[in-house]
Amino acid sequence: MKPVIIFAGTIEGRTLSEYLAGRGVSVIACVATEYGETLIAERPCLRVHAGRLDEGQMEQWIRAQDPVLVVDATHPYASVVSKNLAQACGNTGTEYIRLVREASDLGELSGKAVITESVDEAVEYLKGTEGNILATTGSKELYKYTAIPDYENRVYARVLSTAEVAASCEKLGFRGKNLICMQGPFSEDLNAAMLRQFDCRYLVTKETGKAGGFEEKIRAAGRAGAQVVLIGRPEELPGYSYAETVHILEERLGLAKETEPEQPAEEVRDEPPARTVSLVGIGMGTPSGMTLEAEQAIEEADLLIGAGRMLESSVHKDKPSYNAYDPQKIVDYMELHPEYVHVAVLLSGDIGFYSGAKRLYDALDGKGYEIRTVCGISSVVYFCSRLRTSWEDVCLKSAHGRNANLPGAVRTHRKTFTLLSRGDSVGRLCRELEEYGLSHVRIHVGERLGYPEEKISSGTPADLADGTYDGLCVALIENPEATDASRSCIGDEEFLRGKAPMTKSEVRCLSAAKLHLPSDAVVYDVGAGTGSVTVEMALQAPDGMVYAIERNAEACGLIEQNKRKFCTPNIRVVKGLAPEAMEDLPAPTHAFIGGSAGNLKEILECLLGKNPGIRLVINTVTLETVGEVMQCLKELPLIEEEILSVNTARSRKLGAYHLMTGQNPIYIITCRGGEEA
């Protein structure tokens, strides 16, 4: 069988090679470097040839292979290679098909990017600038950046992670933190993080299209405030999109699917078959732990997508696959490769338990795919069965890549299950439980569940804190002394107070109630004092975060102590004067203002700037502050809901009698952001 030669210097070329080989076509994938060779795994029907070829060598090699045709899937900027290859095919009488990467819409960049025709032109522009530069144009022309003054410190070069490339870059003077060796494409978040990490004011990039991560780089530059310096595409030979190329090859090679029998004209259907995406829960990750339905979905799929460990778990390693977890990357890849009709996305455990399925539903919405769901055995179900305990009464949490108030959950539940992150996550959990007065609980840690090397360790936080654990682990925490009650109206005497002011119990309870806090609220306590209101709100929003903003150092120390006493790690103490101390904090959903130090209007303007729909409760004891609040309600986009004057009295014993002692009246003002209808 004559082969198809694919010059596969791009992800499209590699994917096309794997697709055709999977259909039984003999394919030779040509790559220029040894690194490119590592990106394509040889298998039946797929052979890899590595090495650079000039026009003469191309012609000689093509004659020797005698292919059916040649597909040019080289990089859009490898224009010389494409011209040489087209000429070699013409000289040998071989059919030449150019696969052209879809270009990005540059309309939105108009006036926002410096567009140049070459790296040389970009360097000339950058010579007259100041500030750091992230160069993402590859190592081949990196030597040109050495013309920029102080390039050794200003230019951060991101290149492929091979020893040969790293060595050549180091000879040019790029070393240490200024040499970033990684394989792309990169996510928007990673690009933005790099720009910020190295304080880069300029991002130099080629227009590599959606498949090359171009759009992620542009969005990241906008987020990081970096100027884009864009090197435009050279003039390309005419060609076809990926989908058009696949269609042409299927026709040329006789791979097109059989058509249905001819039907009457009114019943003729020319719509393509519906594409299906199966979200498959694969259990613990071993073939034996999958359901029969999961195995069937994987068997029927044309393409498998998932993180590396998920793909390794599949027994169908010969199928085309794409290593990805980010929903947008998954959708983009499927959009670029319409030849895959049945796609299976492999997800750890069950798709309904802290799974990527939720975000995938959103990313796939409106794309025209038929979505199928396949449940799997979740880690909590498996682990509880191994511990011989029920799971219907377990509080479910995840500290895997996210913040979780585990001490708060353990305090109020007899059993708490959590997924853990890599690194010292078990040690951190143990230390945190001890710090918040939960040293008596019992922890069970499960490692590599479902695998032959599965291990379960049990003990107190002190017993397990110094152990070494695998990156794949979970924990079940048992607290026989758990209290089911969510505390409210905590007695004043329970707080560590010192000399800091404190909102009294009755007023504190009513003020927190007026905020209507959901469990995941993000709250500012402005003028937090001892933190009594902070603690009350943190207990009502265990899955959220309360920022205690206080300028007095002694009071900040008291808040930290009360935070530990009441087991509320979801409190962050911010020392400083509002509104300046609030500027870098995440946007709040709610705010309580107990003290403003004369900056009430500025504080409210800052809060409304962060969240125009924020809900607010303001406490005051003086009529002057009440007047200031009323003026703000008139001048700012605030909707007044309620103004209360609360008068309380407490009894004190005098001999055999009880006398009532009145407290200062407190004004509680409730409002929210917005305009009156």
ABEGO torsion letter per residue (X at the ends): XBBBBBBBABAAAAAAAAAAAAAGBBBBBBBABAAAAAABBBBBGBBBBBEBBBAAAAAAAAAAAGBABBBBABBAABAAAAAAAAAAAAAAGBBBBBBBBBBBBAAAABGABBBBABAAAAAAAAAABBEBBBBAAEAAAAAAAAABBGAAAABBBBBBBBAAAAAAAAAAGBBEAABBBBBOBBBAAAAAAAAAAAGBABBBBBBAEAAAGAAAAAAAAAAAGBBBBBBBBBBBBBBBBAAAAAAAAAAAAGABBBBBBBBBAAABBABBBBBBBBBBBAEAGBAAABBAAAAAAAAABABBBEBAAAAAABABAABBBBBBABAAAAAAAAAABAABABBBBBBBEBAABGBAAAAAAAAABGAGBBBBBBBBBBAAAAAAAAAGBBAAABBBBBABGBBBBAAAAAAABABBBBBBBBEAAAAAAAAAAAAAGAAABBBBBBBGBGBAABBBBBEBAAAAAABBBBABBBBBBBBAABBABBBBGBBAAABBAEABBBBBAAAAAAAAAAAGBBAABBBBBBGAEAGAAAAAAAAABAABBBBBBBABAAAAAAAAAAAAAAGBAABBBBBEBOAAAAAABBBBABBBBABAGGAAAAAAAAAAAABAABBBBBBBABAAAAAAAAAAAAABBBBBABBBBBBBBBBBBBEABBBBBBBBBBBBBBBBBEBBX
